[in-house]
Amino acid sequence: MRKMISVGLLAGGLLLLYFGYQDYQSFSSEVTEFITGSPDSQAMWMMIGGTVAAVAGLVGLLPRDKI
């Protein structure tokens, strides 16, 4: 069960990273960054959330030492 959740977190995190990057590179985000000087907050939150979820999924997939 733990591995299934970890794989889901990893897959969801990678999807969020992909869509966050696509949103970051979009024309509207470029215009917003040009006008305000800072990147689009939605794209940044998607990339931050994707990174956290992907790392959590990877940590969950690591083997645990059984002593």
N, CA, C and O atoms as CSV, one atom per row, in Angstrom:
chain,resi,resn,atom,element,x,y,z
A,1,MET,N,N,0.829,-1.197,0.000
A,1,MET,CA,C,0.000,0.000,0.000
A,1,MET,C,C,0.867,1.252,0.000
A,1,MET,O,O,0.560,2.228,-0.685
A,2,ARG,N,N,1.971,1.219,0.785
A,2,ARG,CA,C,2.843,2.378,0.864
A,2,ARG,C,C,3.508,2.657,-0.486
A,2,ARG,O,O,3.690,3.812,-0.870
A,3,LYS,N,N,3.866,1.595,-1.193
A,3,LYS,CA,C,4.509,1.777,-2.496
A,3,LYS,C,C,3.547,2.355,-3.522
A,3,LYS,O,O,3.950,3.145,-4.375
A,4,MET,N,N,2.282,1.967,-3.445
A,4,MET,CA,C,1.295,2.510,-4.386
A,4,MET,C,C,1.112,4.009,-4.162
A,4,MET,O,O,1.021,4.779,-5.118
A,5,ILE,N,N,1.059,4.414,-2.902
A,5,ILE,CA,C,0.923,5.836,-2.594
A,5,ILE,C,C,2.164,6.591,-3.054
A,5,ILE,O,O,2.057,7.693,-3.593
A,6,SER,N,N,3.336,6.008,-2.846
A,6,SER,CA,C,4.578,6.648,-3.258
A,6,SER,C,C,4.658,6.795,-4.774
A,6,SER,O,O,5.098,7.827,-5.280
A,7,VAL,N,N,4.233,5.768,-5.490
A,7,VAL,CA,C,4.229,5.850,-6.951
A,7,VAL,C,C,3.230,6.912,-7.414
A,7,VAL,O,O,3.503,7.652,-8.360
A,8,GLY,N,N,2.079,6.988,-6.752
A,8,GLY,CA,C,1.100,8.021,-7.085
A,8,GLY,C,C,1.632,9.420,-6.827
A,8,GLY,O,O,1.432,10.326,-7.636
A,9,LEU,N,N,2.313,9.595,-5.696
A,9,LEU,CA,C,2.919,10.895,-5.398
A,9,LEU,C,C,3.993,11.251,-6.413
A,9,LEU,O,O,4.082,12.400,-6.846
A,10,LEU,N,N,4.803,10.284,-6.792
A,10,LEU,CA,C,5.857,10.527,-7.770
A,10,LEU,C,C,5.261,10.906,-9.116
A,10,LEU,O,O,5.701,11.871,-9.742
A,11,ALA,N,N,4.259,10.151,-9.565
A,11,ALA,CA,C,3.626,10.441,-10.852
A,11,ALA,C,C,2.911,11.798,-10.827
A,11,ALA,O,O,3.026,12.581,-11.770
A,12,GLY,N,N,2.179,12.069,-9.751
A,12,GLY,CA,C,1.498,13.354,-9.634
A,12,GLY,C,C,2.477,14.512,-9.566
A,12,GLY,O,O,2.239,15.567,-10.153
A,13,GLY,N,N,3.573,14.319,-8.856
A,13,GLY,CA,C,4.594,15.363,-8.766
A,13,GLY,C,C,5.229,15.654,-10.105
A,13,GLY,O,O,5.461,16.811,-10.453
A,14,LEU,N,N,5.513,14.593,-10.867
A,14,LEU,CA,C,6.097,14.796,-12.188
A,14,LEU,C,C,5.119,15.499,-13.129
A,14,LEU,O,O,5.522,16.335,-13.938
A,15,LEU,N,N,3.840,15.160,-13.020
A,15,LEU,CA,C,2.834,15.851,-13.837
A,15,LEU,C,C,2.739,17.330,-13.466
A,15,LEU,O,O,2.661,18.192,-14.342
A,16,LEU,N,N,2.745,17.617,-12.172
A,16,LEU,CA,C,2.702,19.012,-11.734
A,16,LEU,C,C,3.937,19.771,-12.203
A,16,LEU,O,O,3.835,20.926,-12.615
A,17,LEU,N,N,5.091,19.138,-12.146
A,17,LEU,CA,C,6.301,19.781,-12.647
A,17,LEU,C,C,6.190,20.077,-14.140
A,17,LEU,O,O,6.564,21.160,-14.591
A,18,TYR,N,N,5.682,19.122,-14.896
A,18,TYR,CA,C,5.541,19.304,-16.343
A,18,TYR,C,C,4.581,20.452,-16.659
A,18,TYR,O,O,4.908,21.350,-17.435
A,19,PHE,N,N,3.394,20.412,-16.049
A,19,PHE,CA,C,2.410,21.449,-16.357
A,19,PHE,C,C,2.829,22.808,-15.793
A,19,PHE,O,O,2.525,23.841,-16.390
A,20,GLY,N,N,3.517,22.821,-14.661
A,20,GLY,CA,C,4.026,24.073,-14.130
A,20,GLY,C,C,5.062,24.688,-15.045
A,20,GLY,O,O,5.071,25.902,-15.253
A,21,TYR,N,N,5.940,23.851,-15.597
A,21,TYR,CA,C,6.942,24.350,-16.541
A,21,TYR,C,C,6.286,24.855,-17.818
A,21,TYR,O,O,6.684,25.888,-18.355
A,22,GLN,N,N,5.283,24.132,-18.307
A,22,GLN,CA,C,4.569,24.585,-19.504
A,22,GLN,C,C,3.877,25.925,-19.261
A,22,GLN,O,O,3.882,26.798,-20.129
A,23,ASP,N,N,3.283,26.084,-18.081
A,23,ASP,CA,C,2.631,27.337,-17.740
A,23,ASP,C,C,3.653,28.460,-17.587
A,23,ASP,O,O,3.391,29.602,-17.965
A,24,TYR,N,N,4.818,28.131,-17.030
A,24,TYR,CA,C,5.881,29.113,-16.848
A,24,TYR,C,C,6.393,29.631,-18.197
A,24,TYR,O,O,6.769,30.798,-18.310
A,25,GLN,N,N,6.407,28.771,-19.214
A,25,GLN,CA,C,6.907,29.138,-20.526
A,25,GLN,C,C,5.825,29.707,-21.445
A,25,GLN,O,O,6.111,30.050,-22.592
A,26,SER,N,N,4.592,29.810,-20.959
A,26,SER,CA,C,3.504,30.294,-21.802
A,26,SER,C,C,3.646,31.789,-22.078
A,26,SER,O,O,4.358,32.504,-21.373
A,27,PHE,N,N,2.956,32.237,-23.110
A,27,PHE,CA,C,3.021,33.639,-23.520
A,27,PHE,C,C,2.480,34.556,-22.433
A,27,PHE,O,O,3.062,35.605,-22.158
A,28,SER,N,N,1.368,34.167,-21.813
A,28,SER,CA,C,0.780,35.023,-20.784
A,28,SER,C,C,1.705,35.161,-19.581
A,28,SER,O,O,1.785,36.231,-18.977
A,29,SER,N,N,2.405,34.084,-19.230
A,29,SER,CA,C,3.347,34.152,-18.124
A,29,SER,C,C,4.535,35.044,-18.469
A,29,SER,O,O,5.036,35.782,-17.621
A,30,GLU,N,N,4.979,34.970,-19.715
A,30,GLU,CA,C,6.090,35.827,-20.161
A,30,GLU,C,C,5.686,37.291,-20.107
A,30,GLU,O,O,6.482,38.138,-19.700
A,31,VAL,N,N,4.451,37.602,-20.515
A,31,VAL,CA,C,3.974,38.985,-20.476
A,31,VAL,C,C,3.864,39.460,-19.028
A,31,VAL,O,O,4.265,40.579,-18.707
A,32,THR,N,N,3.322,38.611,-18.157
A,32,THR,CA,C,3.209,38.962,-16.746
A,32,THR,C,C,4.580,39.209,-16.137
A,32,THR,O,O,4.766,40.159,-15.376
A,33,GLU,N,N,5.535,38.356,-16.471
A,33,GLU,CA,C,6.884,38.525,-15.936
A,33,GLU,C,C,7.533,39.803,-16.473
A,33,GLU,O,O,8.280,40.468,-15.756
A,34,PHE,N,N,7.251,40.144,-17.721
A,34,PHE,CA,C,7.801,41.366,-18.304
A,34,PHE,C,C,7.232,42.608,-17.617
A,34,PHE,O,O,7.957,43.568,-17.354
A,35,ILE,N,N,5.934,42.580,-17.333
A,35,ILE,CA,C,5.274,43.749,-16.739
A,35,ILE,C,C,5.611,43.874,-15.247
A,35,ILE,O,O,5.968,44.955,-14.778
A,36,THR,N,N,5.495,42.773,-14.511
A,36,THR,CA,C,5.664,42.846,-13.060
A,36,THR,C,C,7.099,42.588,-12.610
A,36,THR,O,O,7.482,42.999,-11.515
A,37,GLY,N,N,7.885,41.926,-13.421
A,37,GLY,CA,C,9.252,41.603,-13.048
A,37,GLY,C,C,9.390,40.321,-12.264
A,37,GLY,O,O,10.500,39.916,-11.919
A,38,SER,N,N,8.252,39.666,-11.972
A,38,SER,CA,C,8.305,38.388,-11.256
A,38,SER,C,C,7.498,37.354,-12.034
A,38,SER,O,O,6.526,37.699,-12.707
A,39,PRO,N,N,7.899,36.086,-11.945
A,39,PRO,CA,C,7.174,35.044,-12.690
A,39,PRO,C,C,5.759,34.848,-12.156
A,39,PRO,O,O,5.426,35.283,-11.054
A,40,ASP,N,N,4.941,34.188,-12.958
A,40,ASP,CA,C,3.551,33.899,-12.606
A,40,ASP,C,C,3.510,33.021,-11.362
A,40,ASP,O,O,4.183,31.992,-11.306
A,41,SER,N,N,2.730,33.419,-10.373
A,41,SER,CA,C,2.709,32.690,-9.105
A,41,SER,C,C,2.078,31.310,-9.252
A,41,SER,O,O,2.477,30.378,-8.553
A,42,GLN,N,N,1.106,31.159,-10.142
A,42,GLN,CA,C,0.477,29.853,-10.312
A,42,GLN,C,C,1.495,28.835,-10.838
A,42,GLN,O,O,1.540,27.698,-10.369
A,43,ALA,N,N,2.296,29.243,-11.796
A,43,ALA,CA,C,3.306,28.345,-12.343
A,43,ALA,C,C,4.340,27.986,-11.281
A,43,ALA,O,O,4.772,26.836,-11.197
A,44,MET,N,N,4.733,28.957,-10.476
A,44,MET,CA,C,5.723,28.689,-9.438
A,44,MET,C,C,5.172,27.730,-8.384
A,44,MET,O,O,5.887,26.831,-7.940
A,45,TRP,N,N,3.909,27.907,-7.975
A,45,TRP,CA,C,3.322,27.020,-6.971
A,45,TRP,C,C,3.160,25.609,-7.514
A,45,TRP,O,O,3.313,24.635,-6.776
A,46,MET,N,N,2.847,25.496,-8.813
A,46,MET,CA,C,2.741,24.163,-9.406
A,46,MET,C,C,4.100,23.471,-9.413
A,46,MET,O,O,4.188,22.273,-9.144
A,47,MET,N,N,5.153,24.216,-9.717
A,47,MET,CA,C,6.479,23.614,-9.747
A,47,MET,C,C,6.975,23.285,-8.339
A,47,MET,O,O,7.628,22.260,-8.144
A,48,ILE,N,N,6.680,24.128,-7.363
A,48,ILE,CA,C,7.069,23.842,-5.978
A,48,ILE,C,C,6.304,22.627,-5.456
A,48,ILE,O,O,6.896,21.735,-4.848
A,49,GLY,N,N,5.000,22.590,-5.689
A,49,GLY,CA,C,4.196,21.442,-5.256
A,49,GLY,C,C,4.613,20.159,-5.944
A,49,GLY,O,O,4.643,19.096,-5.323
A,50,GLY,N,N,4.935,20.254,-7.230
A,50,GLY,CA,C,5.396,19.077,-7.960
A,50,GLY,C,C,6.714,18.554,-7.428
A,50,GLY,O,O,6.913,17.343,-7.336
A,51,THR,N,N,7.611,19.454,-7.080
A,51,THR,CA,C,8.891,19.046,-6.520
A,51,THR,C,C,8.712,18.358,-5.173
A,51,THR,O,O,9.322,17.321,-4.912
A,52,VAL,N,N,7.872,18.938,-4.321
A,52,VAL,CA,C,7.632,18.347,-2.994
A,52,VAL,C,C,6.991,16.966,-3.136
A,52,VAL,O,O,7.398,16.020,-2.462
A,53,ALA,N,N,5.997,16.851,-4.004
A,53,ALA,CA,C,5.320,15.561,-4.181
A,53,ALA,C,C,6.263,14.514,-4.779
A,53,ALA,O,O,6.251,13.358,-4.357
A,54,ALA,N,N,7.079,14.913,-5.759
A,54,ALA,CA,C,7.999,13.961,-6.384
A,54,ALA,C,C,9.054,13.492,-5.381
A,54,ALA,O,O,9.385,12.307,-5.343
A,55,VAL,N,N,9.581,14.402,-4.577
A,55,VAL,CA,C,10.575,14.011,-3.575
A,55,VAL,C,C,9.936,13.098,-2.530
A,55,VAL,O,O,10.551,12.117,-2.110
A,56,ALA,N,N,8.719,13.407,-2.108
A,56,ALA,CA,C,8.033,12.551,-1.139
A,56,ALA,C,C,7.802,11.160,-1.720
A,56,ALA,O,O,7.948,10.161,-1.016
A,57,GLY,N,N,7.445,11.092,-2.995
A,57,GLY,CA,C,7.266,9.801,-3.633
A,57,GLY,C,C,8.561,9.015,-3.731
A,57,GLY,O,O,8.573,7.801,-3.530
A,58,LEU,N,N,9.650,9.704,-4.040
A,58,LEU,CA,C,10.943,9.020,-4.120
A,58,LEU,C,C,11.396,8.518,-2.749
A,58,LEU,O,O,11.913,7.408,-2.629
A,59,VAL,N,N,11.200,9.332,-1.731
A,59,VAL,CA,C,11.576,8.912,-0.379
A,59,VAL,C,C,10.745,7.706,0.045
A,59,VAL,O,O,11.253,6.801,0.706
A,60,GLY,N,N,9.479,7.690,-0.331
A,60,GLY,CA,C,8.627,6.555,0.011
A,60,GLY,C,C,9.019,5.282,-0.703
A,60,GLY,O,O,8.730,4.188,-0.217
A,61,LEU,N,N,9.674,5.400,-1.849
A,61,LEU,CA,C,10.092,4.217,-2.601
A,61,LEU,C,C,11.451,3.674,-2.158
A,61,LEU,O,O,11.834,2.566,-2.534
A,62,LEU,N,N,12.174,4.452,-1.363
A,62,LEU,CA,C,13.472,3.963,-0.890
A,62,LEU,C,C,13.277,2.761,0.023
A,62,LEU,O,O,12.332,2.712,0.811
A,63,PRO,N,N,14.182,1.790,-0.090
A,63,PRO,CA,C,14.046,0.624,0.801
A,63,PRO,C,C,14.396,0.989,2.235
A,63,PRO,O,O,15.318,1.763,2.490
A,64,ARG,N,N,13.652,0.424,3.153
A,64,ARG,CA,C,13.921,0.651,4.570
A,64,ARG,C,C,14.815,-0.472,5.095
A,64,ARG,O,O,14.643,-1.641,4.748
A,65,ASP,N,N,15.754,-0.093,5.922
A,65,ASP,CA,C,16.621,-1.105,6.547
A,65,ASP,C,C,15.855,-1.826,7.637
A,65,ASP,O,O,15.286,-1.195,8.528
A,66,LYS,N,N,15.843,-3.120,7.568
A,66,LYS,CA,C,15.147,-3.905,8.587
A,66,LYS,C,C,16.192,-4.491,9.526
A,66,LYS,O,O,17.011,-5.326,9.141
A,67,ILE,N,N,16.137,-4.034,10.745
A,67,ILE,CA,C,17.125,-4.493,11.734
A,67,ILE,C,C,16.498,-5.535,12.634
A,67,ILE,O,O,17.160,-6.051,13.535
